[in-house]
Amino acid sequence: MCRSWLPIAAIDAVVGEAPMRAVAMDANYRMDAGALAQAVRADREAGLRPFLLVGTAGTTDTGAVDLLDALADVAAAEALWYHVDAAYGGAFLLLDSMRSRMFGIERADSVVIDPHKGLFLPYG
């Protein structure tokens, strides 16, 4: 489930409208890595140049965590920059009992974690 900042960041990064593709989710609201790989291939065949994959480590709506390692496999195979949005769920990396849900996050090229969400810390 895409965070609201992503379309705005894409426009800023590309200086104009950038095509974005929504990818099918599984029954647990996680991005489907097989559907992702097919979408990247289809985009390349259509003459587009995919360059960014954003995985989610905890959505604010459902708490869903994408299968980050599977997404990292696709990113590596397709030479995509792999970013993980862990703004909401990243604090769970501190808990031994929850760390396994984030398996593969270490393969990301970039990660965002917001302490004010999961750790209830103030801004500033």
Phi and psi in radians as a Rosetta constraint file:
Dihedral C 1 N 2 CA 2 C 2 CIRCULARHARMONIC -1.259 0.35
Dihedral N 2 CA 2 C 2 N 3 CIRCULARHARMONIC 2.359 0.35
Dihedral C 2 N 3 CA 3 C 3 CIRCULARHARMONIC -1.318 0.35
Dihedral N 3 CA 3 C 3 N 4 CIRCULARHARMONIC 2.737 0.35
Dihedral C 3 N 4 CA 4 C 4 CIRCULARHARMONIC -1.183 0.35
Dihedral N 4 CA 4 C 4 N 5 CIRCULARHARMONIC -0.368 0.35
Dihedral C 4 N 5 CA 5 C 5 CIRCULARHARMONIC -1.325 0.35
Dihedral N 5 CA 5 C 5 N 6 CIRCULARHARMONIC -0.358 0.35
Dihedral C 5 N 6 CA 6 C 6 CIRCULARHARMONIC -1.103 0.35
Dihedral N 6 CA 6 C 6 N 7 CIRCULARHARMONIC -0.850 0.35
Dihedral C 6 N 7 CA 7 C 7 CIRCULARHARMONIC -1.063 0.35
Dihedral N 7 CA 7 C 7 N 8 CIRCULARHARMONIC -0.638 0.35
Dihedral C 7 N 8 CA 8 C 8 CIRCULARHARMONIC -1.162 0.35
Dihedral N 8 CA 8 C 8 N 9 CIRCULARHARMONIC -0.770 0.35
Dihedral C 8 N 9 CA 9 C 9 CIRCULARHARMONIC -1.120 0.35
Dihedral N 9 CA 9 C 9 N 10 CIRCULARHARMONIC -0.660 0.35
Dihedral C 9 N 10 CA 10 C 10 CIRCULARHARMONIC -1.114 0.35
Dihedral N 10 CA 10 C 10 N 11 CIRCULARHARMONIC -0.739 0.35
Dihedral C 10 N 11 CA 11 C 11 CIRCULARHARMONIC -1.112 0.35
Dihedral N 11 CA 11 C 11 N 12 CIRCULARHARMONIC -0.771 0.35
Dihedral C 11 N 12 CA 12 C 12 CIRCULARHARMONIC -1.110 0.35
Dihedral N 12 CA 12 C 12 N 13 CIRCULARHARMONIC -0.737 0.35
Dihedral C 12 N 13 CA 13 C 13 CIRCULARHARMONIC -1.202 0.35
Dihedral N 13 CA 13 C 13 N 14 CIRCULARHARMONIC -0.602 0.35
Dihedral C 13 N 14 CA 14 C 14 CIRCULARHARMONIC -1.712 0.35
Dihedral N 14 CA 14 C 14 N 15 CIRCULARHARMONIC -0.159 0.35
Dihedral C 14 N 15 CA 15 C 15 CIRCULARHARMONIC 1.015 0.35
Dihedral N 15 CA 15 C 15 N 16 CIRCULARHARMONIC 1.076 0.35
Dihedral C 15 N 16 CA 16 C 16 CIRCULARHARMONIC 2.509 0.35
Dihedral N 16 CA 16 C 16 N 17 CIRCULARHARMONIC -3.082 0.35
Dihedral C 16 N 17 CA 17 C 17 CIRCULARHARMONIC -1.173 0.35
Dihedral N 17 CA 17 C 17 N 18 CIRCULARHARMONIC 2.322 0.35
Dihedral C 17 N 18 CA 18 C 18 CIRCULARHARMONIC -2.090 0.35
Dihedral N 18 CA 18 C 18 N 19 CIRCULARHARMONIC 2.315 0.35
Dihedral C 18 N 19 CA 19 C 19 CIRCULARHARMONIC -1.147 0.35
Dihedral N 19 CA 19 C 19 N 20 CIRCULARHARMONIC 2.331 0.35
Dihedral C 19 N 20 CA 20 C 20 CIRCULARHARMONIC -2.160 0.35
Dihedral N 20 CA 20 C 20 N 21 CIRCULARHARMONIC 2.568 0.35
Dihedral C 20 N 21 CA 21 C 21 CIRCULARHARMONIC -2.108 0.35
Dihedral N 21 CA 21 C 21 N 22 CIRCULARHARMONIC 2.257 0.35
Dihedral C 21 N 22 CA 22 C 22 CIRCULARHARMONIC -1.445 0.35
Dihedral N 22 CA 22 C 22 N 23 CIRCULARHARMONIC 2.449 0.35
Dihedral C 22 N 23 CA 23 C 23 CIRCULARHARMONIC -1.983 0.35
Dihedral N 23 CA 23 C 23 N 24 CIRCULARHARMONIC 2.518 0.35
Dihedral C 23 N 24 CA 24 C 24 CIRCULARHARMONIC -1.000 0.35
Dihedral N 24 CA 24 C 24 N 25 CIRCULARHARMONIC 2.581 0.35
Dihedral C 24 N 25 CA 25 C 25 CIRCULARHARMONIC -1.911 0.35
Dihedral N 25 CA 25 C 25 N 26 CIRCULARHARMONIC 2.782 0.35
Dihedral C 25 N 26 CA 26 C 26 CIRCULARHARMONIC -1.515 0.35
Dihedral N 26 CA 26 C 26 N 27 CIRCULARHARMONIC -3.043 0.35
Dihedral C 26 N 27 CA 27 C 27 CIRCULARHARMONIC -1.146 0.35
Dihedral N 27 CA 27 C 27 N 28 CIRCULARHARMONIC -0.296 0.35
Dihedral C 27 N 28 CA 28 C 28 CIRCULARHARMONIC -1.778 0.35
Dihedral N 28 CA 28 C 28 N 29 CIRCULARHARMONIC 0.311 0.35
Dihedral C 28 N 29 CA 29 C 29 CIRCULARHARMONIC 1.136 0.35
Dihedral N 29 CA 29 C 29 N 30 CIRCULARHARMONIC 0.507 0.35
Dihedral C 29 N 30 CA 30 C 30 CIRCULARHARMONIC -1.808 0.35
Dihedral N 30 CA 30 C 30 N 31 CIRCULARHARMONIC 2.546 0.35
Dihedral C 30 N 31 CA 31 C 31 CIRCULARHARMONIC -1.058 0.35
Dihedral N 31 CA 31 C 31 N 32 CIRCULARHARMONIC 2.371 0.35
Dihedral C 31 N 32 CA 32 C 32 CIRCULARHARMONIC -1.482 0.35
Dihedral N 32 CA 32 C 32 N 33 CIRCULARHARMONIC 1.963 0.35
Dihedral C 32 N 33 CA 33 C 33 CIRCULARHARMONIC -1.118 0.35
Dihedral N 33 CA 33 C 33 N 34 CIRCULARHARMONIC -0.605 0.35
Dihedral C 33 N 34 CA 34 C 34 CIRCULARHARMONIC -1.147 0.35
Dihedral N 34 CA 34 C 34 N 35 CIRCULARHARMONIC -0.761 0.35
Dihedral C 34 N 35 CA 35 C 35 CIRCULARHARMONIC -1.135 0.35
Dihedral N 35 CA 35 C 35 N 36 CIRCULARHARMONIC -0.623 0.35
Dihedral C 35 N 36 CA 36 C 36 CIRCULARHARMONIC -1.079 0.35
Dihedral N 36 CA 36 C 36 N 37 CIRCULARHARMONIC -0.858 0.35
Dihedral C 36 N 37 CA 37 C 37 CIRCULARHARMONIC -1.036 0.35
Dihedral N 37 CA 37 C 37 N 38 CIRCULARHARMONIC -0.731 0.35
Dihedral C 37 N 38 CA 38 C 38 CIRCULARHARMONIC -1.115 0.35
Dihedral N 38 CA 38 C 38 N 39 CIRCULARHARMONIC -0.712 0.35
Dihedral C 38 N 39 CA 39 C 39 CIRCULARHARMONIC -1.133 0.35
Dihedral N 39 CA 39 C 39 N 40 CIRCULARHARMONIC -0.714 0.35
Dihedral C 39 N 40 CA 40 C 40 CIRCULARHARMONIC -1.113 0.35
Dihedral N 40 CA 40 C 40 N 41 CIRCULARHARMONIC -0.777 0.35
Dihedral C 40 N 41 CA 41 C 41 CIRCULARHARMONIC -1.073 0.35
Dihedral N 41 CA 41 C 41 N 42 CIRCULARHARMONIC -0.768 0.35
Dihedral C 41 N 42 CA 42 C 42 CIRCULARHARMONIC -1.087 0.35
Dihedral N 42 CA 42 C 42 N 43 CIRCULARHARMONIC -0.714 0.35
Dihedral C 42 N 43 CA 43 C 43 CIRCULARHARMONIC -1.117 0.35
Dihedral N 43 CA 43 C 43 N 44 CIRCULARHARMONIC -0.756 0.35
Dihedral C 43 N 44 CA 44 C 44 CIRCULARHARMONIC -1.100 0.35
Dihedral N 44 CA 44 C 44 N 45 CIRCULARHARMONIC -0.738 0.35
Dihedral C 44 N 45 CA 45 C 45 CIRCULARHARMONIC -1.105 0.35
Dihedral N 45 CA 45 C 45 N 46 CIRCULARHARMONIC -0.481 0.35
Dihedral C 45 N 46 CA 46 C 46 CIRCULARHARMONIC -1.486 0.35
Dihedral N 46 CA 46 C 46 N 47 CIRCULARHARMONIC 0.060 0.35
Dihedral C 46 N 47 CA 47 C 47 CIRCULARHARMONIC 1.561 0.35
Dihedral N 47 CA 47 C 47 N 48 CIRCULARHARMONIC 0.096 0.35
Dihedral C 47 N 48 CA 48 C 48 CIRCULARHARMONIC -1.493 0.35
Dihedral N 48 CA 48 C 48 N 49 CIRCULARHARMONIC 2.874 0.35
Dihedral C 48 N 49 CA 49 C 49 CIRCULARHARMONIC -2.199 0.35
Dihedral N 49 CA 49 C 49 N 50 CIRCULARHARMONIC 1.439 0.35
Dihedral C 49 N 50 CA 50 C 50 CIRCULARHARMONIC -1.021 0.35
Dihedral N 50 CA 50 C 50 N 51 CIRCULARHARMONIC 2.431 0.35
Dihedral C 50 N 51 CA 51 C 51 CIRCULARHARMONIC -2.396 0.35
Dihedral N 51 CA 51 C 51 N 52 CIRCULARHARMONIC -0.214 0.35
Dihedral C 51 N 52 CA 52 C 52 CIRCULARHARMONIC -2.383 0.35
Dihedral N 52 CA 52 C 52 N 53 CIRCULARHARMONIC 2.352 0.35
Dihedral C 52 N 53 CA 53 C 53 CIRCULARHARMONIC -2.166 0.35
Dihedral N 53 CA 53 C 53 N 54 CIRCULARHARMONIC 2.218 0.35
Dihedral C 53 N 54 CA 54 C 54 CIRCULARHARMONIC -1.996 0.35
Dihedral N 54 CA 54 C 54 N 55 CIRCULARHARMONIC 1.976 0.35
Dihedral C 54 N 55 CA 55 C 55 CIRCULARHARMONIC -1.654 0.35
Dihedral N 55 CA 55 C 55 N 56 CIRCULARHARMONIC 2.815 0.35
Dihedral C 55 N 56 CA 56 C 56 CIRCULARHARMONIC -2.103 0.35
Dihedral N 56 CA 56 C 56 N 57 CIRCULARHARMONIC 2.297 0.35
Dihedral C 56 N 57 CA 57 C 57 CIRCULARHARMONIC -2.002 0.35
Dihedral N 57 CA 57 C 57 N 58 CIRCULARHARMONIC 1.263 0.35
Dihedral C 57 N 58 CA 58 C 58 CIRCULARHARMONIC 1.812 0.35
Dihedral N 58 CA 58 C 58 N 59 CIRCULARHARMONIC 1.777 0.35
Dihedral C 58 N 59 CA 59 C 59 CIRCULARHARMONIC -1.532 0.35
Dihedral N 59 CA 59 C 59 N 60 CIRCULARHARMONIC 2.654 0.35
Dihedral C 59 N 60 CA 60 C 60 CIRCULARHARMONIC -1.272 0.35
Dihedral N 60 CA 60 C 60 N 61 CIRCULARHARMONIC -0.405 0.35
Dihedral C 60 N 61 CA 61 C 61 CIRCULARHARMONIC -1.402 0.35
Dihedral N 61 CA 61 C 61 N 62 CIRCULARHARMONIC -0.818 0.35
Dihedral C 61 N 62 CA 62 C 62 CIRCULARHARMONIC -2.133 0.35
Dihedral N 62 CA 62 C 62 N 63 CIRCULARHARMONIC -0.216 0.35
Dihedral C 62 N 63 CA 63 C 63 CIRCULARHARMONIC 1.357 0.35
Dihedral N 63 CA 63 C 63 N 64 CIRCULARHARMONIC 0.095 0.35
Dihedral C 63 N 64 CA 64 C 64 CIRCULARHARMONIC -1.066 0.35
Dihedral N 64 CA 64 C 64 N 65 CIRCULARHARMONIC 2.457 0.35
Dihedral C 64 N 65 CA 65 C 65 CIRCULARHARMONIC -2.092 0.35
Dihedral N 65 CA 65 C 65 N 66 CIRCULARHARMONIC 2.101 0.35
Dihedral C 65 N 66 CA 66 C 66 CIRCULARHARMONIC -1.044 0.35
Dihedral N 66 CA 66 C 66 N 67 CIRCULARHARMONIC 2.772 0.35
Dihedral C 66 N 67 CA 67 C 67 CIRCULARHARMONIC -1.339 0.35
Dihedral N 67 CA 67 C 67 N 68 CIRCULARHARMONIC 1.492 0.35
Dihedral C 67 N 68 CA 68 C 68 CIRCULARHARMONIC -1.060 0.35
Dihedral N 68 CA 68 C 68 N 69 CIRCULARHARMONIC -0.631 0.35
Dihedral C 68 N 69 CA 69 C 69 CIRCULARHARMONIC -1.183 0.35
Dihedral N 69 CA 69 C 69 N 70 CIRCULARHARMONIC -0.697 0.35
Dihedral C 69 N 70 CA 70 C 70 CIRCULARHARMONIC -1.139 0.35
Dihedral N 70 CA 70 C 70 N 71 CIRCULARHARMONIC -0.685 0.35
Dihedral C 70 N 71 CA 71 C 71 CIRCULARHARMONIC -1.159 0.35
Dihedral N 71 CA 71 C 71 N 72 CIRCULARHARMONIC -0.656 0.35
Dihedral C 71 N 72 CA 72 C 72 CIRCULARHARMONIC -1.088 0.35
Dihedral N 72 CA 72 C 72 N 73 CIRCULARHARMONIC -0.622 0.35
Dihedral C 72 N 73 CA 73 C 73 CIRCULARHARMONIC -1.063 0.35
Dihedral N 73 CA 73 C 73 N 74 CIRCULARHARMONIC -0.789 0.35
Dihedral C 73 N 74 CA 74 C 74 CIRCULARHARMONIC -1.131 0.35
Dihedral N 74 CA 74 C 74 N 75 CIRCULARHARMONIC -0.781 0.35
Dihedral C 74 N 75 CA 75 C 75 CIRCULARHARMONIC -1.030 0.35
Dihedral N 75 CA 75 C 75 N 76 CIRCULARHARMONIC -0.754 0.35
Dihedral C 75 N 76 CA 76 C 76 CIRCULARHARMONIC -1.156 0.35
Dihedral N 76 CA 76 C 76 N 77 CIRCULARHARMONIC -0.774 0.35
Dihedral C 76 N 77 CA 77 C 77 CIRCULARHARMONIC -1.138 0.35
Dihedral N 77 CA 77 C 77 N 78 CIRCULARHARMONIC -0.554 0.35
Dihedral C 77 N 78 CA 78 C 78 CIRCULARHARMONIC -1.829 0.35
Dihedral N 78 CA 78 C 78 N 79 CIRCULARHARMONIC 0.103 0.35
Dihedral C 78 N 79 CA 79 C 79 CIRCULARHARMONIC 0.959 0.35
Dihedral N 79 CA 79 C 79 N 80 CIRCULARHARMONIC 0.851 0.35
Dihedral C 79 N 80 CA 80 C 80 CIRCULARHARMONIC -1.768 0.35
Dihedral N 80 CA 80 C 80 N 81 CIRCULARHARMONIC 2.541 0.35
Dihedral C 80 N 81 CA 81 C 81 CIRCULARHARMONIC -1.230 0.35
Dihedral N 81 CA 81 C 81 N 82 CIRCULARHARMONIC 2.241 0.35
Dihedral C 81 N 82 CA 82 C 82 CIRCULARHARMONIC -1.933 0.35
Dihedral N 82 CA 82 C 82 N 83 CIRCULARHARMONIC 1.948 0.35
Dihedral C 82 N 83 CA 83 C 83 CIRCULARHARMONIC -1.932 0.35
Dihedral N 83 CA 83 C 83 N 84 CIRCULARHARMONIC 2.403 0.35
Dihedral C 83 N 84 CA 84 C 84 CIRCULARHARMONIC -1.991 0.35
Dihedral N 84 CA 84 C 84 N 85 CIRCULARHARMONIC 2.147 0.35
Dihedral C 84 N 85 CA 85 C 85 CIRCULARHARMONIC -1.527 0.35
Dihedral N 85 CA 85 C 85 N 86 CIRCULARHARMONIC 1.728 0.35
Dihedral C 85 N 86 CA 86 C 86 CIRCULARHARMONIC -1.955 0.35
Dihedral N 86 CA 86 C 86 N 87 CIRCULARHARMONIC 0.490 0.35
Dihedral C 86 N 87 CA 87 C 87 CIRCULARHARMONIC -0.982 0.35
Dihedral N 87 CA 87 C 87 N 88 CIRCULARHARMONIC -0.733 0.35
Dihedral C 87 N 88 CA 88 C 88 CIRCULARHARMONIC -1.555 0.35
Dihedral N 88 CA 88 C 88 N 89 CIRCULARHARMONIC -0.779 0.35
Dihedral C 88 N 89 CA 89 C 89 CIRCULARHARMONIC -1.702 0.35
Dihedral N 89 CA 89 C 89 N 90 CIRCULARHARMONIC -0.111 0.35
Dihedral C 89 N 90 CA 90 C 90 CIRCULARHARMONIC -1.042 0.35
Dihedral N 90 CA 90 C 90 N 91 CIRCULARHARMONIC -0.531 0.35
Dihedral C 90 N 91 CA 91 C 91 CIRCULARHARMONIC -1.101 0.35
Dihedral N 91 CA 91 C 91 N 92 CIRCULARHARMONIC -0.396 0.35
Dihedral C 91 N 92 CA 92 C 92 CIRCULARHARMONIC -1.218 0.35
Dihedral N 92 CA 92 C 92 N 93 CIRCULARHARMONIC -0.217 0.35
Dihedral C 92 N 93 CA 93 C 93 CIRCULARHARMONIC -1.081 0.35
Dihedral N 93 CA 93 C 93 N 94 CIRCULARHARMONIC -0.361 0.35
Dihedral C 93 N 94 CA 94 C 94 CIRCULARHARMONIC -1.333 0.35
Dihedral N 94 CA 94 C 94 N 95 CIRCULARHARMONIC -0.237 0.35
Dihedral C 94 N 95 CA 95 C 95 CIRCULARHARMONIC -1.796 0.35
Dihedral N 95 CA 95 C 95 N 96 CIRCULARHARMONIC 2.128 0.35
Dihedral C 95 N 96 CA 96 C 96 CIRCULARHARMONIC -0.952 0.35
Dihedral N 96 CA 96 C 96 N 97 CIRCULARHARMONIC -0.668 0.35
Dihedral C 96 N 97 CA 97 C 97 CIRCULARHARMONIC -1.229 0.35
Dihedral N 97 CA 97 C 97 N 98 CIRCULARHARMONIC -0.294 0.35
Dihedral C 97 N 98 CA 98 C 98 CIRCULARHARMONIC -1.955 0.35
Dihedral N 98 CA 98 C 98 N 99 CIRCULARHARMONIC -0.255 0.35
Dihedral C 98 N 99 CA 99 C 99 CIRCULARHARMONIC -1.014 0.35
Dihedral N 99 CA 99 C 99 N 100 CIRCULARHARMONIC -0.616 0.35
Dihedral C 99 N 100 CA 100 C 100 CIRCULARHARMONIC -1.102 0.35
Dihedral N 100 CA 100 C 100 N 101 CIRCULARHARMONIC -0.429 0.35
Dihedral C 100 N 101 CA 101 C 101 CIRCULARHARMONIC -1.194 0.35
Dihedral N 101 CA 101 C 101 N 102 CIRCULARHARMONIC -0.327 0.35
Dihedral C 101 N 102 CA 102 C 102 CIRCULARHARMONIC -1.766 0.35
Dihedral N 102 CA 102 C 102 N 103 CIRCULARHARMONIC 0.263 0.35
Dihedral C 102 N 103 CA 103 C 103 CIRCULARHARMONIC -0.945 0.35
Dihedral N 103 CA 103 C 103 N 104 CIRCULARHARMONIC 2.210 0.35
Dihedral C 103 N 104 CA 104 C 104 CIRCULARHARMONIC 1.829 0.35
Dihedral N 104 CA 104 C 104 N 105 CIRCULARHARMONIC -0.221 0.35
Dihedral C 104 N 105 CA 105 C 105 CIRCULARHARMONIC -1.084 0.35
Dihedral N 105 CA 105 C 105 N 106 CIRCULARHARMONIC -0.494 0.35
Dihedral C 105 N 106 CA 106 C 106 CIRCULARHARMONIC -1.187 0.35
Dihedral N 106 CA 106 C 106 N 107 CIRCULARHARMONIC -0.236 0.35
Dihedral C 106 N 107 CA 107 C 107 CIRCULARHARMONIC -1.551 0.35
Dihedral N 107 CA 107 C 107 N 108 CIRCULARHARMONIC -0.090 0.35
Dihedral C 107 N 108 CA 108 C 108 CIRCULARHARMONIC -1.223 0.35
Dihedral N 108 CA 108 C 108 N 109 CIRCULARHARMONIC 2.611 0.35
Dihedral C 108 N 109 CA 109 C 109 CIRCULARHARMONIC -1.342 0.35
Dihedral N 109 CA 109 C 109 N 110 CIRCULARHARMONIC -0.520 0.35
Dihedral C 109 N 110 CA 110 C 110 CIRCULARHARMONIC -2.649 0.35
Dihedral N 110 CA 110 C 110 N 111 CIRCULARHARMONIC 2.655 0.35
Dihedral C 110 N 111 CA 111 C 111 CIRCULARHARMONIC -2.473 0.35
Dihedral N 111 CA 111 C 111 N 112 CIRCULARHARMONIC 2.482 0.35
Dihedral C 111 N 112 CA 112 C 112 CIRCULARHARMONIC -2.046 0.35
Dihedral N 112 CA 112 C 112 N 113 CIRCULARHARMONIC 2.315 0.35
Dihedral C 112 N 113 CA 113 C 113 CIRCULARHARMONIC -2.260 0.35
Dihedral N 113 CA 113 C 113 N 114 CIRCULARHARMONIC 2.279 0.35
Dihedral C 113 N 114 CA 114 C 114 CIRCULARHARMONIC -1.936 0.35
Dihedral N 114 CA 114 C 114 N 115 CIRCULARHARMONIC 1.792 0.35
Dihedral C 114 N 115 CA 115 C 115 CIRCULARHARMONIC -1.028 0.35
Dihedral N 115 CA 115 C 115 N 116 CIRCULARHARMONIC -0.455 0.35
Dihedral C 115 N 116 CA 116 C 116 CIRCULARHARMONIC -1.221 0.35
Dihedral N 116 CA 116 C 116 N 117 CIRCULARHARMONIC -0.310 0.35
Dihedral C 116 N 117 CA 117 C 117 CIRCULARHARMONIC -1.536 0.35
Dihedral N 117 CA 117 C 117 N 118 CIRCULARHARMONIC -1.173 0.35
Dihedral C 117 N 118 CA 118 C 118 CIRCULARHARMONIC -1.319 0.35
Dihedral N 118 CA 118 C 118 N 119 CIRCULARHARMONIC -0.451 0.35
Dihedral C 118 N 119 CA 119 C 119 CIRCULARHARMONIC -1.857 0.35
Dihedral N 119 CA 119 C 119 N 120 CIRCULARHARMONIC 0.016 0.35
Dihedral C 119 N 120 CA 120 C 120 CIRCULARHARMONIC 0.990 0.35
Dihedral N 120 CA 120 C 120 N 121 CIRCULARHARMONIC 0.672 0.35
Dihedral C 120 N 121 CA 121 C 121 CIRCULARHARMONIC -1.628 0.35
Dihedral N 121 CA 121 C 121 N 122 CIRCULARHARMONIC 2.609 0.35
Dihedral C 121 N 122 CA 122 C 122 CIRCULARHARMONIC -1.297 0.35
Dihedral N 122 CA 122 C 122 N 123 CIRCULARHARMONIC 2.766 0.35
Dihedral C 122 N 123 CA 123 C 123 CIRCULARHARMONIC -1.146 0.35
Dihedral N 123 CA 123 C 123 N 124 CIRCULARHARMONIC 2.665 0.35
